[in-house]
Amino acid sequence: MEAAAAASPGSSSLEAVATAFRSRVNELQDLALARNMYPATAVTDLTTVDTSVTAMEAQVQAIRRRLQEELDAIPKAKKLVEKSLKQQQKLQHMLANMPPGMREDIVATPLEQSLMLPECFNFNTAVPEFLDSDFKIKEEPVAAPKKGKGSAPRWYISTEELDSLSSYMRGRLTLEKVNISINEVATYADANAHLVACPKKKLSEDTWEKALELRDIAATEAVKGKHFFLEADIKGPGLKLDHTGKAILTVLRHLGRVHETRIGHHRVFILSKQC
């Protein structure tokens, strides 16, 4: 009896394995019968399923690639948003501090008034390219502002900046007077940049000599690629070389709107870009 009891667990396990084996054999037989019932369509159905699965896998891969592209584009989009916000702040600063009624075309330099060259001095167009035939006199490359660089910067000061100055430096200067001067010196710089870029055939003999002189200045290391004007350009109406005008230039230097250097016998003022 004890031997039979000891053999009972082993026999029950063997019976369970045999039962599972028979069940699996029956399933395989049923599958074989089901497949043989429709032999003509079995292969076609399997091929269709395989094609569908392959197409789905390709779609999944395409979705993964697209998601990766979107993930890679997120840092670029963030940088673009940051630049847009900075540009918005600059424009808001300019709008908030621009004196009422002031426009870029109010102030015209004596050079612009004496030259009737609209295609050359149109500040809304790109700087024209140089022609080889226009540089037979000068062999050095000209370092005028590059094509598409835009007009000279107009970095107006704010009330807070003006109030931060010492009383002796500020004197009787007003925000409107200083910002009108900023607009005027930017117009001087625009006129010089376009004069440097104009071909010889569009300039008179006297103006061509001035253009050559400006090109020499524009080619120097301190001025290369920047907008500038000369002390000789300052002739009003908003900014003059009187006591008030000199005080305004001092304020602009102190606030970082212009940097001054001397090239030859010229006193050159270089305009700073807004940070």
Backbone bond lengths (Angstrom), bond angles and torsions (degrees), N, CA, C in turn:
res aa  C-N    CA-C-N  psi(-1)  N-CA   C-N-CA  omega(-1)  CA-C   N-CA-C  phi
1 M - - - 1.462 - - 1.519 110.96 -
2 E 1.348 114.24 -43.34 1.462 117.65 180.00 1.514 110.75 -63.95
3 A 1.360 117.80 -37.39 1.466 120.88 179.18 1.508 110.39 -66.14
4 A 1.339 116.62 -38.55 1.465 119.76 179.24 1.506 110.92 -66.72
5 A 1.383 114.43 -38.46 1.469 117.83 178.89 1.510 111.23 -66.56
6 A 1.364 115.50 -37.37 1.463 119.02 179.63 1.508 111.08 -67.94
7 A 1.320 117.75 -32.90 1.464 120.50 -178.73 1.508 112.23 -81.18
8 S 1.330 117.26 -15.07 1.466 120.84 -176.05 1.518 113.29 -62.06
9 P 1.353 121.03 -46.34 1.477 119.79 179.13 1.510 112.47 -60.86
10 G 1.320 118.17 -39.69 1.457 120.46 -179.59 1.509 111.56 -66.43
11 S 1.341 116.70 -41.08 1.457 119.36 -179.19 1.517 111.42 -68.15
12 S 1.343 117.16 -35.63 1.460 119.79 179.22 1.533 110.65 -66.50
13 S 1.337 117.34 -38.47 1.463 120.66 177.52 1.514 110.71 -64.81
14 L 1.323 116.39 -40.84 1.459 120.54 179.60 1.520 110.72 -65.10
15 E 1.316 115.83 -39.45 1.462 119.22 177.85 1.529 111.30 -65.01
16 A 1.334 116.20 -37.11 1.473 119.39 178.89 1.525 111.03 -64.68
17 V 1.343 115.92 -40.91 1.470 119.85 178.47 1.516 110.05 -64.99
18 A 1.326 116.43 -42.59 1.465 120.04 179.92 1.516 111.04 -63.70
19 T 1.326 115.80 -40.28 1.468 119.60 179.10 1.525 111.14 -63.45
20 A 1.341 116.28 -43.66 1.460 120.13 178.84 1.518 111.13 -63.95
21 F 1.340 116.44 -38.11 1.459 120.70 179.51 1.521 110.64 -64.70
22 R 1.355 116.13 -44.98 1.455 119.35 178.99 1.533 111.27 -63.18
23 S 1.332 115.58 -38.42 1.464 119.34 179.09 1.531 111.12 -63.51
24 R 1.332 116.04 -40.78 1.469 119.78 179.33 1.521 111.27 -66.84
25 V 1.361 115.92 -38.99 1.465 120.21 178.02 1.523 110.22 -62.94
26 N 1.327 115.87 -41.51 1.468 119.47 178.90 1.538 111.20 -62.81
27 E 1.338 116.42 -40.17 1.466 119.73 178.98 1.522 111.17 -63.25
28 L 1.351 115.31 -42.29 1.461 118.89 179.18 1.524 111.14 -65.25
29 Q 1.326 115.99 -37.67 1.458 119.00 177.71 1.528 111.01 -64.22
30 D 1.333 115.76 -42.46 1.469 119.30 178.71 1.532 111.18 -62.69
31 L 1.338 116.19 -41.23 1.465 119.67 179.16 1.522 111.15 -64.74
32 A 1.353 115.98 -40.81 1.467 119.46 178.98 1.518 111.01 -63.96
33 L 1.336 115.59 -41.06 1.464 119.04 178.87 1.527 111.11 -65.14
34 A 1.335 115.61 -42.67 1.468 118.79 -179.52 1.522 111.29 -63.92
35 R 1.307 116.87 -37.38 1.466 119.57 179.79 1.521 111.39 -70.76
36 N 1.337 116.34 -38.74 1.467 119.71 -177.93 1.520 112.77 -75.03
37 M 1.346 116.29 -14.73 1.461 118.33 178.87 1.520 111.37 -68.68
38 Y 1.358 117.50 -33.03 1.470 121.44 -179.79 1.525 109.50 -129.29
39 P 1.313 118.18 67.72 1.469 120.73 -175.89 1.527 113.26 -64.86
40 A 1.317 117.82 -27.33 1.475 119.82 -175.96 1.517 112.07 -74.71
41 T 1.320 117.31 -31.39 1.469 120.62 -175.92 1.517 113.46 -99.38
42 A 1.323 117.59 -12.23 1.466 119.42 -175.34 1.520 111.41 -62.01
43 V 1.346 117.26 -48.86 1.465 121.08 -177.96 1.518 110.95 -65.65
44 T 1.329 116.73 -40.43 1.470 120.71 179.81 1.517 111.20 -62.62
45 D 1.333 116.17 -43.39 1.464 119.47 179.53 1.520 111.31 -62.97
46 L 1.316 116.38 -42.96 1.467 119.44 179.17 1.529 111.16 -64.51
47 T 1.331 117.38 -38.36 1.468 120.97 178.43 1.525 111.06 -64.50
48 T 1.334 115.98 -40.96 1.465 120.24 178.46 1.522 111.24 -63.38
49 V 1.331 115.12 -43.00 1.468 119.02 178.34 1.522 110.67 -62.06
50 D 1.337 116.52 -43.51 1.466 120.30 179.89 1.528 111.16 -62.52
51 T 1.332 116.92 -41.23 1.471 120.67 178.43 1.524 111.21 -63.33
52 S 1.330 116.04 -42.94 1.464 119.97 179.54 1.523 111.45 -63.57
53 V 1.344 115.42 -42.92 1.466 119.15 179.57 1.528 110.87 -63.54
54 T 1.345 116.33 -42.04 1.474 119.89 178.69 1.522 111.25 -62.03
55 A 1.344 116.70 -41.98 1.463 120.48 179.00 1.524 111.05 -64.10
56 M 1.331 116.60 -40.71 1.465 119.99 178.58 1.524 111.07 -64.79
57 E 1.334 116.79 -39.77 1.466 119.68 177.76 1.525 110.98 -62.51
58 A 1.347 116.50 -40.00 1.467 119.92 178.19 1.528 110.91 -64.20
59 Q 1.341 116.71 -39.93 1.460 120.04 178.00 1.524 111.42 -64.71
60 V 1.323 116.02 -40.43 1.466 119.80 178.41 1.532 110.48 -62.29
61 Q 1.340 116.82 -42.25 1.460 120.21 178.27 1.530 111.17 -63.52
62 A 1.344 116.29 -40.49 1.468 119.69 178.45 1.525 111.03 -64.17
63 I 1.337 116.10 -39.80 1.465 119.82 178.06 1.518 110.56 -64.48
64 R 1.326 117.13 -40.53 1.469 120.47 178.48 1.524 111.10 -62.96
65 R 1.353 116.05 -43.68 1.470 119.05 178.62 1.523 111.07 -62.47
66 R 1.332 116.20 -41.62 1.461 119.86 179.89 1.523 111.55 -64.17
67 L 1.324 116.06 -41.59 1.464 119.67 177.59 1.525 111.26 -62.79
68 Q 1.339 116.80 -39.04 1.457 120.13 178.96 1.527 110.92 -65.86
69 E 1.345 115.96 -39.63 1.465 119.46 176.79 1.525 111.14 -62.07
70 E 1.329 115.94 -41.02 1.465 119.52 178.68 1.525 110.98 -65.20
71 L 1.331 116.30 -40.11 1.466 119.58 178.14 1.522 111.12 -64.25
72 D 1.341 116.61 -40.17 1.464 120.21 178.83 1.526 111.52 -67.33
73 A 1.335 116.99 -28.49 1.468 120.58 -177.39 1.524 112.74 -80.86
74 I 1.316 117.78 -15.70 1.470 120.31 -177.16 1.532 112.19 -60.69
75 P 1.359 120.40 -47.41 1.478 118.89 178.49 1.526 112.51 -60.52
76 K 1.347 117.40 -39.07 1.459 120.08 178.57 1.526 110.82 -64.37
77 A 1.324 115.76 -40.39 1.463 119.51 179.15 1.529 111.07 -64.74
78 K 1.336 116.52 -38.22 1.464 119.99 178.22 1.526 111.01 -63.58
79 K 1.341 116.35 -42.26 1.468 119.60 178.49 1.525 110.73 -63.76
80 L 1.337 116.28 -39.92 1.460 120.10 179.22 1.525 111.06 -64.08
81 V 1.327 116.12 -40.08 1.470 119.88 177.97 1.522 110.36 -64.51
82 E 1.338 117.17 -41.81 1.465 120.58 179.20 1.526 111.07 -61.95
83 K 1.345 116.62 -43.70 1.460 119.73 178.75 1.523 110.91 -64.77
84 S 1.325 116.66 -38.86 1.464 120.26 179.41 1.526 110.77 -64.53
85 L 1.326 116.59 -40.03 1.466 120.03 178.78 1.530 111.00 -65.99
86 K 1.346 116.47 -39.90 1.463 119.33 177.52 1.526 110.85 -63.86
87 Q 1.341 115.91 -42.38 1.458 119.48 178.44 1.523 110.81 -63.92
88 Q 1.318 116.70 -38.28 1.461 120.55 177.61 1.524 110.87 -63.08
89 Q 1.334 116.59 -41.51 1.464 120.08 178.42 1.523 111.46 -63.70
90 K 1.350 116.04 -39.27 1.465 119.20 178.12 1.524 110.93 -62.86
91 L 1.332 116.24 -45.40 1.461 120.00 -179.03 1.527 111.17 -65.58
92 Q 1.329 116.54 -39.40 1.457 119.52 177.43 1.525 111.07 -64.65
93 H 1.342 115.75 -38.21 1.464 119.97 177.70 1.528 110.50 -63.37
94 M 1.336 116.64 -44.77 1.461 120.56 179.38 1.524 111.00 -63.16
95 L 1.338 116.31 -43.74 1.459 120.00 -178.48 1.522 111.34 -65.80
96 A 1.339 116.38 -38.86 1.460 119.94 -177.27 1.525 112.28 -70.02
97 N 1.337 117.27 -28.86 1.462 120.24 -174.36 1.521 113.80 -108.80
98 M 1.322 117.80 1.13 1.458 120.03 177.68 1.521 109.53 -74.88
99 P 1.321 117.99 126.62 1.466 120.40 179.60 1.522 111.05 -60.65
100 P 1.325 117.79 146.31 1.470 120.95 -179.27 1.525 111.59 -59.20
101 G 1.311 115.14 135.90 1.458 120.22 175.58 1.503 115.11 80.21
102 M 1.343 117.46 -2.27 1.460 118.91 -177.76 1.515 110.06 -84.33
103 R 1.321 117.18 134.12 1.455 123.27 178.06 1.513 108.39 -133.19
104 E 1.314 115.46 158.53 1.461 119.85 -177.37 1.521 112.54 -65.07
105 D 1.334 116.48 -27.15 1.459 118.24 -175.53 1.521 112.51 -91.75
106 I 1.348 118.54 8.12 1.459 120.01 179.27 1.519 110.37 -70.39
107 V 1.339 115.41 -45.23 1.454 120.72 -173.44 1.511 109.48 -95.81
108 A 1.310 117.10 124.66 1.456 122.52 176.35 1.514 108.50 -122.01
109 T 1.304 116.65 133.97 1.453 120.53 -179.27 1.521 109.93 -75.42
110 P 1.334 117.53 157.02 1.466 119.59 175.38 1.517 112.28 -56.99
111 L 1.330 116.67 -31.86 1.458 119.87 178.88 1.519 110.85 -63.52
112 E 1.354 116.64 -44.24 1.460 120.04 179.59 1.525 111.04 -66.72
113 Q 1.333 116.49 -36.24 1.448 119.26 -179.01 1.518 111.64 -68.89
114 S 1.335 117.30 -30.84 1.458 120.42 -177.60 1.518 112.63 -84.55
115 L 1.350 116.89 -19.75 1.462 120.39 -178.18 1.515 110.00 -107.66
116 M 1.294 117.41 124.37 1.455 122.15 176.81 1.522 107.99 -99.58
117 L 1.328 115.18 73.05 1.458 120.68 -176.71 1.516 109.06 -128.76
118 P 1.318 118.34 74.66 1.465 119.40 -175.30 1.512 113.40 -62.53
119 E 1.332 118.21 -36.34 1.453 118.80 -178.57 1.511 111.75 -72.08
120 C 1.315 116.14 -20.87 1.465 119.43 -179.07 1.516 111.60 -91.34
121 F 1.351 116.04 -33.50 1.453 120.14 -175.08 1.514 112.13 -109.99
122 N 1.311 116.99 27.05 1.456 120.71 174.08 1.514 108.45 -83.01
123 F 1.341 117.20 105.42 1.458 121.37 -173.13 1.516 112.58 -73.26
124 N 1.327 117.75 -10.01 1.455 119.96 -179.89 1.513 112.57 -89.07
125 T 1.329 117.07 -2.62 1.452 120.77 179.93 1.506 109.60 -108.23
126 A 1.321 115.77 164.05 1.458 120.35 179.77 1.518 109.94 -72.66
127 V 1.319 116.11 155.80 1.453 120.87 178.73 1.519 109.20 -66.30
128 P 1.340 119.35 126.92 1.461 120.39 -178.28 1.511 111.42 -65.52
129 E 1.314 115.71 152.73 1.450 120.67 -179.57 1.521 110.36 -76.67
130 F 1.324 115.89 155.06 1.446 121.14 178.77 1.520 110.26 -81.69
131 L 1.318 115.64 146.90 1.452 121.55 174.66 1.517 108.91 -105.16
132 D 1.331 116.23 144.49 1.459 119.93 -178.64 1.521 111.36 -60.59
133 S 1.338 116.35 -34.13 1.462 119.34 -177.49 1.517 112.41 -69.63
134 D 1.336 117.04 -15.89 1.459 120.54 -178.27 1.521 112.46 -85.82
135 F 1.323 118.17 -3.20 1.461 120.37 -173.90 1.525 112.20 -123.62
136 K 1.297 116.42 31.32 1.457 118.97 178.82 1.519 111.17 -70.54
137 I 1.330 116.84 -28.01 1.455 119.94 -178.86 1.524 110.46 -78.09
138 K 1.337 116.21 -41.01 1.460 120.56 -176.61 1.519 109.21 -108.11
139 E 1.313 115.71 126.87 1.455 120.38 -179.54 1.529 112.07 -89.73
140 E 1.368 116.62 -23.78 1.453 119.72 -176.00 1.525 110.28 -72.34
141 P 1.340 117.28 145.48 1.469 119.61 176.60 1.515 110.58 -68.33
142 V 1.317 116.15 144.81 1.458 121.68 -178.67 1.512 109.28 -91.45
143 A 1.327 116.75 133.42 1.463 121.55 -177.44 1.517 110.76 -107.45
144 A 1.316 116.37 49.35 1.459 120.27 176.50 1.520 109.31 -73.44
145 P 1.340 117.18 162.62 1.463 118.52 176.02 1.511 110.89 -54.25
146 K 1.326 116.64 136.59 1.447 121.53 -172.72 1.520 111.25 -69.22
147 K 1.334 113.67 159.55 1.452 120.48 -179.85 1.525 110.08 -59.59
148 G 1.350 114.69 133.25 1.446 119.35 178.93 1.517 113.95 81.53
149 K 1.329 117.55 6.73 1.459 120.00 -177.26 1.515 111.94 -73.76
150 G 1.319 117.59 -24.80 1.454 120.53 177.07 1.509 112.32 97.84
151 S 1.318 115.16 -179.61 1.453 121.22 -177.47 1.521 110.85 -79.33
152 A 1.320 114.89 171.12 1.463 120.60 -178.50 1.529 110.41 -65.32
153 P 1.340 117.64 147.68 1.472 120.34 -178.62 1.522 111.82 -68.27
154 R 1.306 114.83 140.60 1.470 121.89 175.63 1.527 107.57 -119.42
155 W 1.312 115.34 85.71 1.461 122.18 -175.37 1.528 108.16 -97.13
156 Y 1.316 115.65 88.45 1.460 120.80 -176.52 1.529 110.73 -70.44
157 I 1.317 115.53 152.72 1.460 120.21 178.32 1.526 109.01 -90.92
158 S 1.309 115.96 158.16 1.461 121.75 179.84 1.526 110.07 -103.03
159 T 1.317 114.73 168.22 1.469 119.89 178.03 1.521 110.83 -61.22
160 E 1.339 116.14 -38.35 1.464 119.74 -179.92 1.525 111.14 -63.39
161 E 1.329 116.91 -40.01 1.465 119.67 179.31 1.522 111.13 -65.97
162 L 1.322 116.19 -41.81 1.464 119.13 179.51 1.525 110.99 -65.42
163 D 1.332 116.60 -39.97 1.466 120.10 179.87 1.525 112.29 -69.76
164 S 1.343 116.57 -22.94 1.465 119.51 -178.90 1.527 112.36 -75.32
165 L 1.328 117.21 -14.48 1.462 120.53 -179.78 1.521 110.43 -74.18
166 S 1.305 114.67 153.02 1.462 118.96 175.90 1.526 109.44 -67.34
167 S 1.310 116.10 155.37 1.465 120.63 -175.11 1.525 111.69 -63.35
168 Y 1.335 117.69 -35.27 1.463 119.14 -179.00 1.526 111.04 -71.01
169 M 1.340 117.63 -30.22 1.465 120.04 178.04 1.523 111.01 -78.85
170 R 1.318 116.60 -39.22 1.463 120.30 -178.54 1.518 111.18 -72.60
171 G 1.316 116.83 -41.82 1.457 120.36 179.06 1.519 111.70 56.64
172 R 1.335 115.76 -128.41 1.464 121.25 179.35 1.526 112.36 -102.87
173 L 1.305 116.36 16.98 1.464 119.43 -179.49 1.528 110.48 -69.34
174 T 1.309 115.16 142.78 1.462 121.58 176.17 1.524 109.44 -112.77
175 L 1.322 115.07 161.18 1.464 120.06 179.61 1.523 110.76 -60.79
176 E 1.307 116.98 -41.75 1.464 120.37 -178.53 1.522 111.34 -64.71
177 K 1.314 116.73 -41.29 1.463 120.30 -177.97 1.532 110.90 -65.82
178 V 1.326 117.02 -41.11 1.466 120.19 -179.38 1.523 110.67 -68.68
179 N 1.325 117.40 -42.97 1.461 120.01 -177.78 1.525 112.08 -70.92
180 I 1.320 117.79 -31.51 1.464 119.71 173.11 1.527 109.52 -63.99
181 S 1.320 116.85 -38.14 1.467 120.42 177.63 1.525 110.91 -65.91
182 I 1.336 117.19 -38.61 1.471 120.24 176.84 1.520 110.16 -60.89
183 N 1.312 116.52 -43.00 1.461 120.15 178.45 1.527 110.93 -64.02
184 E 1.324 116.22 -37.12 1.461 120.08 -177.73 1.523 111.81 -70.82
185 V 1.337 117.77 -43.33 1.470 118.90 -179.71 1.529 110.51 -68.00
186 A 1.350 117.09 -30.63 1.465 119.56 174.93 1.523 110.40 -65.19
187 T 1.330 116.44 -35.02 1.461 120.08 176.67 1.526 110.58 -67.19
188 Y 1.340 117.12 -39.03 1.470 120.24 174.54 1.532 110.21 -58.05
189 A 1.337 115.66 -46.41 1.466 120.20 -177.78 1.527 111.07 -64.66
190 D 1.334 116.95 -39.22 1.464 120.08 176.84 1.525 110.85 -61.92
191 A 1.320 116.48 -43.28 1.460 120.40 -179.97 1.525 110.81 -62.51
192 N 1.327 117.37 -42.13 1.463 120.36 179.03 1.527 111.64 -65.56
193 A 1.338 116.45 -41.63 1.465 120.00 -179.47 1.523 111.30 -62.59
194 H 1.312 117.00 -42.07 1.458 119.91 -179.36 1.524 111.68 -75.48
195 L 1.304 116.63 -29.60 1.461 118.93 175.21 1.523 110.35 -67.69
196 V 1.325 117.00 -39.71 1.461 121.07 176.72 1.530 110.80 -62.00
197 A 1.320 116.49 -35.55 1.464 120.48 -174.68 1.523 113.58 -85.24
198 C 1.324 118.28 -17.29 1.460 120.15 -175.74 1.529 111.62 -69.16
199 P 1.324 118.21 136.07 1.470 120.97 175.27 1.525 111.08 -65.40
200 K 1.304 115.85 156.71 1.461 121.39 -176.77 1.517 112.32 -60.80
201 K 1.332 117.16 -36.23 1.462 120.00 -175.36 1.525 112.35 -66.61
202 K 1.321 117.75 -14.90 1.460 120.75 179.47 1.524 112.72 -98.97
203 L 1.322 117.45 3.89 1.458 121.46 -177.36 1.520 110.41 -120.37
204 S 1.320 114.84 149.52 1.459 119.40 173.82 1.525 109.52 -75.43
205 E 1.329 116.56 170.85 1.463 120.25 -176.77 1.522 111.45 -62.72
206 D 1.328 117.05 -44.79 1.465 120.46 179.87 1.528 111.33 -64.68
207 T 1.321 115.59 -42.28 1.461 119.47 -179.57 1.518 111.19 -68.44
208 W 1.339 116.81 -33.56 1.464 120.47 178.49 1.526 110.94 -63.86
209 E 1.322 117.26 -38.10 1.464 120.34 177.33 1.529 110.66 -63.81
210 K 1.327 116.27 -40.53 1.467 119.37 177.18 1.526 110.66 -66.28
211 A 1.337 116.16 -37.67 1.465 120.01 179.14 1.526 110.68 -63.23
212 L 1.336 117.06 -41.24 1.465 120.16 178.08 1.526 110.94 -62.68
213 E 1.317 116.30 -38.81 1.463 120.19 179.04 1.531 110.69 -66.14
214 L 1.329 116.17 -41.43 1.463 119.97 178.04 1.524 111.29 -66.29
215 R 1.323 117.17 -34.61 1.462 120.30 178.99 1.524 111.54 -67.10
216 D 1.318 116.27 -36.09 1.463 119.16 175.11 1.529 110.43 -61.98
217 I 1.327 116.08 -41.83 1.467 120.08 179.12 1.528 110.46 -67.38
218 A 1.346 116.42 -42.36 1.465 120.39 -178.51 1.519 112.41 -65.46
219 A 1.338 117.53 -22.83 1.465 120.98 -178.18 1.524 112.76 -84.21
220 T 1.331 118.23 -8.93 1.463 120.17 -179.37 1.525 110.44 -72.05
221 E 1.321 115.61 157.06 1.460 120.87 -175.77 1.525 111.90 -64.15
222 A 1.326 117.19 -35.47 1.466 120.38 -176.50 1.521 112.52 -71.56
223 V 1.334 117.17 -25.22 1.466 120.76 -172.62 1.522 112.05 -110.73
224 K 1.298 118.25 -16.85 1.467 122.84 -171.47 1.528 112.05 -50.71
225 G 1.343 115.39 125.65 1.454 121.44 176.33 1.516 115.01 77.10
226 K 1.340 118.86 8.66 1.464 121.67 -176.55 1.528 110.11 -119.59
227 H 1.315 115.21 160.89 1.459 121.05 175.54 1.526 108.94 -87.18
228 F 1.323 116.31 138.16 1.460 120.19 -176.02 1.525 110.02 -148.58
229 F 1.324 114.66 162.62 1.460 121.30 171.45 1.519 108.15 -142.86
230 L 1.312 115.61 161.81 1.456 121.50 -177.64 1.523 110.39 -103.07
231 E 1.312 114.74 158.07 1.461 118.68 175.19 1.522 110.19 -60.80
232 A 1.334 116.28 -32.57 1.466 120.25 179.56 1.521 112.40 -67.62
233 D 1.343 117.63 -18.29 1.465 120.45 178.98 1.524 112.26 -76.23
234 I 1.320 117.14 -19.46 1.469 121.00 -174.05 1.524 109.33 -77.58
235 K 1.321 115.05 102.69 1.471 120.40 -179.18 1.522 111.96 -138.37
236 G 1.326 116.50 19.95 1.457 119.27 177.66 1.512 112.21 87.09
237 P 1.320 116.82 -174.48 1.470 126.19 7.30 1.527 114.84 -81.59
238 G 1.342 118.01 -23.38 1.460 119.14 -176.43 1.509 113.48 -80.07
239 L 1.326 117.33 -35.05 1.462 122.32 -176.98 1.520 109.09 -123.38
240 K 1.316 116.02 125.45 1.458 121.50 179.44 1.523 109.03 -130.27
241 L 1.321 115.45 163.59 1.464 120.16 -179.78 1.530 110.49 -86.16
242 D 1.319 115.65 51.34 1.457 120.61 174.17 1.525 108.55 -107.77
243 H 1.316 117.20 -168.62 1.463 120.59 -177.67 1.528 110.99 -60.90
244 T 1.335 116.68 -43.32 1.469 120.15 -179.94 1.521 111.13 -66.27
245 G 1.332 116.50 -42.43 1.459 119.98 -179.99 1.518 112.33 -62.85
246 K 1.326 116.98 -41.11 1.460 120.22 177.98 1.528 111.01 -65.88
247 A 1.334 116.49 -36.04 1.465 119.83 177.07 1.526 110.64 -65.47
248 I 1.328 116.56 -39.02 1.468 120.09 178.41 1.522 110.44 -64.71
249 L 1.325 117.95 -43.20 1.464 120.79 178.11 1.527 111.08 -62.17
250 T 1.321 116.81 -37.78 1.464 120.24 177.20 1.523 110.84 -62.81
251 V 1.332 116.34 -42.61 1.466 120.80 178.51 1.530 110.55 -64.39
252 L 1.322 117.20 -42.49 1.468 120.53 -179.49 1.525 111.25 -64.47
253 R 1.326 116.95 -38.56 1.470 119.40 175.96 1.521 110.66 -66.18
254 H 1.324 116.79 -43.30 1.464 120.93 -177.54 1.530 111.50 -63.79
255 L 1.319 117.23 -37.00 1.466 121.66 -178.61 1.526 112.43 -88.61
256 G 1.318 117.52 4.38 1.458 120.82 174.86 1.512 114.92 77.82
257 R 1.337 117.89 17.26 1.469 119.63 178.83 1.522 111.41 -78.64
258 V 1.308 117.86 -30.45 1.461 121.68 178.15 1.524 109.01 -136.19
259 H 1.329 114.34 155.09 1.464 121.74 172.63 1.519 107.36 -123.97
260 E 1.299 115.85 140.49 1.459 120.39 -174.01 1.524 110.80 -110.13
261 T 1.317 115.51 141.42 1.453 121.61 174.68 1.520 108.16 -148.11
262 R 1.311 115.74 164.76 1.463 119.91 178.47 1.520 108.48 -118.92
263 I 1.327 115.57 126.72 1.459 122.78 178.86 1.522 107.41 -125.77
264 G 1.322 115.62 111.97 1.458 119.37 -174.96 1.513 109.75 64.76
265 H 1.321 116.05 -129.42 1.458 119.80 177.87 1.523 112.04 -96.77
266 H 1.345 116.65 9.26 1.457 120.94 -177.62 1.528 111.25 -99.89
267 R 1.308 115.15 140.72 1.458 122.75 170.34 1.527 106.42 -95.99
268 V 1.330 116.46 113.22 1.460 122.10 -170.86 1.527 109.24 -108.90
269 F 1.338 115.51 134.21 1.464 122.04 177.08 1.528 108.29 -113.30
270 I 1.332 116.20 125.36 1.466 122.54 -178.44 1.523 108.32 -105.33
271 L 1.331 116.48 127.86 1.460 121.06 -178.75 1.525 110.69 -78.80
272 S 1.317 115.90 138.92 1.463 121.55 178.10 1.518 109.67 -94.60
273 K 1.331 115.46 147.47 1.457 120.76 176.12 1.521 109.67 -86.79
274 Q 1.323 115.05 150.83 1.459 119.89 179.48 1.515 109.84 -69.42
275 C 1.313 117.06 134.47 1.463 122.05 -178.30 1.519 110.83 -73.25
